[in-house]
Amino acid sequence: VATLCAAGLWPASITPFVFPAMATLSLLTAINRIRAGIIASAS
């Protein structure tokens, strides 16, 4: 992303929002996987 910013291909104004969004998305994915694993083992 930093390289794209430097190249002018990535709007710098949205960069502060991109990292929290990616972190949140990966966290939700992890939670869903754990939840699916718990449901699978419970049934």
PDB file with one MODEL, atoms N, CA, C and O in Angstrom:
MODEL        1
ATOM      1  N   VAL A   1       0.842  -1.197   0.000  1.00  0.00           N
ATOM      2  CA  VAL A   1       0.000   0.000   0.000  1.00  0.00           C
ATOM      3  C   VAL A   1       0.877   1.247   0.000  1.00  0.00           C
ATOM      4  O   VAL A   1       0.584   2.207  -0.713  1.00  0.00           O
ATOM      5  N   ALA A   2       1.936   1.244   0.782  1.00  0.00           N
ATOM      6  CA  ALA A   2       2.838   2.397   0.828  1.00  0.00           C
ATOM      7  C   ALA A   2       3.443   2.676  -0.540  1.00  0.00           C
ATOM      8  O   ALA A   2       3.603   3.829  -0.939  1.00  0.00           O
ATOM      9  N   THR A   3       3.777   1.598  -1.254  1.00  0.00           N
ATOM     10  CA  THR A   3       4.340   1.743  -2.595  1.00  0.00           C
ATOM     11  C   THR A   3       3.325   2.356  -3.540  1.00  0.00           C
ATOM     12  O   THR A   3       3.664   3.217  -4.352  1.00  0.00           O
ATOM     13  N   LEU A   4       2.064   1.907  -3.433  1.00  0.00           N
ATOM     14  CA  LEU A   4       1.006   2.461  -4.265  1.00  0.00           C
ATOM     15  C   LEU A   4       0.777   3.929  -3.946  1.00  0.00           C
ATOM     16  O   LEU A   4       0.518   4.726  -4.847  1.00  0.00           O
ATOM     17  N   CYS A   5       0.870   4.295  -2.667  1.00  0.00           N
ATOM     18  CA  CYS A   5       0.739   5.692  -2.260  1.00  0.00           C
ATOM     19  C   CYS A   5       1.829   6.525  -2.919  1.00  0.00           C
ATOM     20  O   CYS A   5       1.567   7.593  -3.472  1.00  0.00           O
ATOM     21  N   ALA A   6       3.051   6.019  -2.851  1.00  0.00           N
ATOM     22  CA  ALA A   6       4.194   6.723  -3.417  1.00  0.00           C
ATOM     23  C   ALA A   6       4.043   6.867  -4.925  1.00  0.00           C
ATOM     24  O   ALA A   6       4.448   7.873  -5.508  1.00  0.00           O
ATOM     25  N   ALA A   7       3.455   5.850  -5.549  1.00  0.00           N
ATOM     26  CA  ALA A   7       3.266   5.866  -6.992  1.00  0.00           C
ATOM     27  C   ALA A   7       2.061   6.716  -7.390  1.00  0.00           C
ATOM     28  O   ALA A   7       1.848   6.991  -8.571  1.00  0.00           O
ATOM     29  N   GLY A   8       1.272   7.133  -6.388  1.00  0.00           N
ATOM     30  CA  GLY A   8       0.109   7.953  -6.676  1.00  0.00           C
ATOM     31  C   GLY A   8      -1.078   7.138  -7.152  1.00  0.00           C
ATOM     32  O   GLY A   8      -2.046   7.693  -7.672  1.00  0.00           O
ATOM     33  N   LEU A   9      -1.008   5.806  -6.976  1.00  0.00           N
ATOM     34  CA  LEU A   9      -2.084   4.939  -7.451  1.00  0.00           C
ATOM     35  C   LEU A   9      -3.105   4.653  -6.357  1.00  0.00           C
ATOM     36  O   LEU A   9      -4.203   4.164  -6.621  1.00  0.00           O
ATOM     37  N   TRP A  10      -2.716   4.970  -5.118  1.00  0.00           N
ATOM     38  CA  TRP A  10      -3.593   4.692  -3.985  1.00  0.00           C
ATOM     39  C   TRP A  10      -3.934   6.020  -3.321  1.00  0.00           C
ATOM     40  O   TRP A  10      -3.025   6.757  -2.940  1.00  0.00           O
ATOM     41  N   PRO A  11      -5.219   6.349  -3.168  1.00  0.00           N
ATOM     42  CA  PRO A  11      -5.577   7.615  -2.519  1.00  0.00           C
ATOM     43  C   PRO A  11      -5.130   7.632  -1.055  1.00  0.00           C
ATOM     44  O   PRO A  11      -5.617   6.844  -0.243  1.00  0.00           O
ATOM     45  N   ALA A  12      -4.218   8.518  -0.730  1.00  0.00           N
ATOM     46  CA  ALA A  12      -3.632   8.559   0.611  1.00  0.00           C
ATOM     47  C   ALA A  12      -4.673   8.846   1.687  1.00  0.00           C
ATOM     48  O   ALA A  12      -4.496   8.460   2.843  1.00  0.00           O
ATOM     49  N   SER A  13      -5.759   9.523   1.309  1.00  0.00           N
ATOM     50  CA  SER A  13      -6.769   9.910   2.294  1.00  0.00           C
ATOM     51  C   SER A  13      -7.494   8.713   2.897  1.00  0.00           C
ATOM     52  O   SER A  13      -7.968   8.795   4.030  1.00  0.00           O
ATOM     53  N   ILE A  14      -7.592   7.595   2.162  1.00  0.00           N
ATOM     54  CA  ILE A  14      -8.313   6.430   2.687  1.00  0.00           C
ATOM     55  C   ILE A  14      -7.400   5.464   3.427  1.00  0.00           C
ATOM     56  O   ILE A  14      -7.878   4.544   4.091  1.00  0.00           O
ATOM     57  N   THR A  15      -6.086   5.665   3.319  1.00  0.00           N
ATOM     58  CA  THR A  15      -5.129   4.744   3.926  1.00  0.00           C
ATOM     59  C   THR A  15      -5.363   4.515   5.419  1.00  0.00           C
ATOM     60  O   THR A  15      -5.283   3.369   5.862  1.00  0.00           O
ATOM     61  N   PRO A  16      -5.651   5.565   6.229  1.00  0.00           N
ATOM     62  CA  PRO A  16      -5.894   5.321   7.655  1.00  0.00           C
ATOM     63  C   PRO A  16      -7.072   4.392   7.918  1.00  0.00           C
ATOM     64  O   PRO A  16      -7.144   3.759   8.972  1.00  0.00           O
ATOM     65  N   PHE A  17      -7.994   4.309   6.963  1.00  0.00           N
ATOM     66  CA  PHE A  17      -9.173   3.462   7.148  1.00  0.00           C
ATOM     67  C   PHE A  17      -8.940   2.033   6.665  1.00  0.00           C
ATOM     68  O   PHE A  17      -9.635   1.108   7.085  1.00  0.00           O
ATOM     69  N   VAL A  18      -7.966   1.860   5.788  1.00  0.00           N
ATOM     70  CA  VAL A  18      -7.733   0.554   5.169  1.00  0.00           C
ATOM     71  C   VAL A  18      -7.214  -0.468   6.175  1.00  0.00           C
ATOM     72  O   VAL A  18      -7.698  -1.599   6.218  1.00  0.00           O
ATOM     73  N   PHE A  19      -6.226  -0.074   6.986  1.00  0.00           N
ATOM     74  CA  PHE A  19      -5.612  -1.026   7.912  1.00  0.00           C
ATOM     75  C   PHE A  19      -6.571  -1.516   8.994  1.00  0.00           C
ATOM     76  O   PHE A  19      -6.615  -2.719   9.252  1.00  0.00           O
ATOM     77  N   PRO A  20      -7.352  -0.622   9.648  1.00  0.00           N
ATOM     78  CA  PRO A  20      -8.342  -1.119  10.612  1.00  0.00           C
ATOM     79  C   PRO A  20      -9.375  -2.029   9.961  1.00  0.00           C
ATOM     80  O   PRO A  20      -9.807  -3.012  10.562  1.00  0.00           O
ATOM     81  N   ALA A  21      -9.771  -1.704   8.735  1.00  0.00           N
ATOM     82  CA  ALA A  21     -10.754  -2.525   8.029  1.00  0.00           C
ATOM     83  C   ALA A  21     -10.194  -3.923   7.774  1.00  0.00           C
ATOM     84  O   ALA A  21     -10.892  -4.919   7.968  1.00  0.00           O
ATOM     85  N   MET A  22      -8.938  -3.996   7.339  1.00  0.00           N
ATOM     86  CA  MET A  22      -8.309  -5.291   7.079  1.00  0.00           C
ATOM     87  C   MET A  22      -8.156  -6.086   8.370  1.00  0.00           C
ATOM     88  O   MET A  22      -8.375  -7.297   8.394  1.00  0.00           O
ATOM     89  N   ALA A  23      -7.779  -5.395   9.441  1.00  0.00           N
ATOM     90  CA  ALA A  23      -7.613  -6.059  10.733  1.00  0.00           C
ATOM     91  C   ALA A  23      -8.944  -6.602  11.239  1.00  0.00           C
ATOM     92  O   ALA A  23      -9.020  -7.723  11.742  1.00  0.00           O
ATOM     93  N   THR A  24      -9.994  -5.788  11.096  1.00  0.00           N
ATOM     94  CA  THR A  24     -11.330  -6.200  11.532  1.00  0.00           C
ATOM     95  C   THR A  24     -11.807  -7.401  10.732  1.00  0.00           C
ATOM     96  O   THR A  24     -12.380  -8.343  11.282  1.00  0.00           O
ATOM     97  N   LEU A  25     -11.563  -7.356   9.417  1.00  0.00           N
ATOM     98  CA  LEU A  25     -11.987  -8.438   8.536  1.00  0.00           C
ATOM     99  C   LEU A  25     -11.298  -9.748   8.911  1.00  0.00           C
ATOM    100  O   LEU A  25     -11.946 -10.793   8.982  1.00  0.00           O
ATOM    101  N   SER A  26      -9.996  -9.697   9.151  1.00  0.00           N
ATOM    102  CA  SER A  26      -9.263 -10.916   9.519  1.00  0.00           C
ATOM    103  C   SER A  26      -9.702 -11.430  10.886  1.00  0.00           C
ATOM    104  O   SER A  26      -9.748 -12.638  11.121  1.00  0.00           O
ATOM    105  N   LEU A  27     -10.027 -10.491  11.793  1.00  0.00           N
ATOM    106  CA  LEU A  27     -10.504 -10.884  13.117  1.00  0.00           C
ATOM    107  C   LEU A  27     -11.849 -11.584  13.011  1.00  0.00           C
ATOM    108  O   LEU A  27     -12.069 -12.614  13.648  1.00  0.00           O
ATOM    109  N   LEU A  28     -12.754 -11.024  12.201  1.00  0.00           N
ATOM    110  CA  LEU A  28     -14.070 -11.635  12.008  1.00  0.00           C
ATOM    111  C   LEU A  28     -13.944 -13.010  11.367  1.00  0.00           C
ATOM    112  O   LEU A  28     -14.668 -13.939  11.727  1.00  0.00           O
ATOM    113  N   THR A  29     -13.026 -13.137  10.419  1.00  0.00           N
ATOM    114  CA  THR A  29     -12.793 -14.420   9.761  1.00  0.00           C
ATOM    115  C   THR A  29     -12.324 -15.459  10.774  1.00  0.00           C
ATOM    116  O   THR A  29     -12.779 -16.603  10.766  1.00  0.00           O
ATOM    117  N   ALA A  30     -11.405 -15.041  11.648  1.00  0.00           N
ATOM    118  CA  ALA A  30     -10.892 -15.948  12.675  1.00  0.00           C
ATOM    119  C   ALA A  30     -12.000 -16.370  13.630  1.00  0.00           C
ATOM    120  O   ALA A  30     -12.104 -17.543  13.988  1.00  0.00           O
ATOM    121  N   ILE A  31     -12.829 -15.409  14.044  1.00  0.00           N
ATOM    122  CA  ILE A  31     -13.944 -15.706  14.950  1.00  0.00           C
ATOM    123  C   ILE A  31     -14.915 -16.687  14.301  1.00  0.00           C
ATOM    124  O   ILE A  31     -15.373 -17.634  14.941  1.00  0.00           O
ATOM    125  N   ASN A  32     -15.226 -16.454  13.027  1.00  0.00           N
ATOM    126  CA  ASN A  32     -16.144 -17.346  12.314  1.00  0.00           C
ATOM    127  C   ASN A  32     -15.585 -18.759  12.220  1.00  0.00           C
ATOM    128  O   ASN A  32     -16.325 -19.732  12.366  1.00  0.00           O
ATOM    129  N   ARG A  33     -14.277 -18.878  11.976  1.00  0.00           N
ATOM    130  CA  ARG A  33     -13.648 -20.199  11.889  1.00  0.00           C
ATOM    131  C   ARG A  33     -13.707 -20.909  13.232  1.00  0.00           C
ATOM    132  O   ARG A  33     -14.007 -22.101  13.297  1.00  0.00           O
ATOM    133  N   ILE A  34     -13.419 -20.175  14.304  1.00  0.00           N
ATOM    134  CA  ILE A  34     -13.457 -20.760  15.650  1.00  0.00           C
ATOM    135  C   ILE A  34     -14.875 -21.206  15.980  1.00  0.00           C
ATOM    136  O   ILE A  34     -15.094 -22.298  16.504  1.00  0.00           O
ATOM    137  N   ARG A  35     -15.847 -20.328  15.659  1.00  0.00           N
ATOM    138  CA  ARG A  35     -17.252 -20.628  15.937  1.00  0.00           C
ATOM    139  C   ARG A  35     -17.695 -21.863  15.156  1.00  0.00           C
ATOM    140  O   ARG A  35     -18.390 -22.726  15.692  1.00  0.00           O
ATOM    141  N   ALA A  36     -17.295 -21.943  13.900  1.00  0.00           N
ATOM    142  CA  ALA A  36     -17.639 -23.093  13.066  1.00  0.00           C
ATOM    143  C   ALA A  36     -17.019 -24.369  13.639  1.00  0.00           C
ATOM    144  O   ALA A  36     -17.643 -25.430  13.623  1.00  0.00           O
ATOM    145  N   GLY A  37     -15.790 -24.260  14.143  1.00  0.00           N
ATOM    146  CA  GLY A  37     -15.117 -25.408  14.740  1.00  0.00           C
ATOM    147  C   GLY A  37     -15.814 -25.875  16.002  1.00  0.00           C
ATOM    148  O   GLY A  37     -15.931 -27.077  16.243  1.00  0.00           O
ATOM    149  N   ILE A  38     -16.281 -24.923  16.817  1.00  0.00           N
ATOM    150  CA  ILE A  38     -16.996 -25.261  18.053  1.00  0.00           C
ATOM    151  C   ILE A  38     -18.318 -25.950  17.721  1.00  0.00           C
ATOM    152  O   ILE A  38     -18.679 -26.954  18.336  1.00  0.00           O
ATOM    153  N   ILE A  39     -19.036 -25.397  16.736  1.00  0.00           N
ATOM    154  CA  ILE A  39     -20.318 -25.982  16.329  1.00  0.00           C
ATOM    155  C   ILE A  39     -20.098 -27.395  15.783  1.00  0.00           C
ATOM    156  O   ILE A  39     -20.867 -28.309  16.082  1.00  0.00           O
ATOM    157  N   ALA A  40     -19.047 -27.565  14.986  1.00  0.00           N
ATOM    158  CA  ALA A  40     -18.756 -28.869  14.391  1.00  0.00           C
ATOM    159  C   ALA A  40     -18.412 -29.901  15.464  1.00  0.00           C
ATOM    160  O   ALA A  40     -18.826 -31.057  15.377  1.00  0.00           O
ATOM    161  N   SER A  41     -17.657 -29.481  16.468  1.00  0.00           N
ATOM    162  CA  SER A  41     -17.255 -30.425  17.514  1.00  0.00           C
ATOM    163  C   SER A  41     -18.395 -30.707  18.492  1.00  0.00           C
ATOM    164  O   SER A  41     -18.435 -31.766  19.119  1.00  0.00           O
ATOM    165  N   ALA A  42     -19.314 -29.760  18.616  1.00  0.00           N
ATOM    166  CA  ALA A  42     -20.433 -29.928  19.550  1.00  0.00           C
ATOM    167  C   ALA A  42     -21.488 -30.877  18.997  1.00  0.00           C
ATOM    168  O   ALA A  42     -22.132 -31.613  19.745  1.00  0.00           O
ATOM    169  N   SER A  43     -21.655 -30.849  17.684  1.00  0.00           N
ATOM    170  CA  SER A  43     -22.709 -31.674  17.086  1.00  0.00           C
ATOM    171  C   SER A  43     -22.236 -33.095  16.809  1.00  0.00           C
ATOM    172  O   SER A  43     -23.005 -33.914  16.306  1.00  0.00           O
TER     173      SER A  43
ENDMDL
END
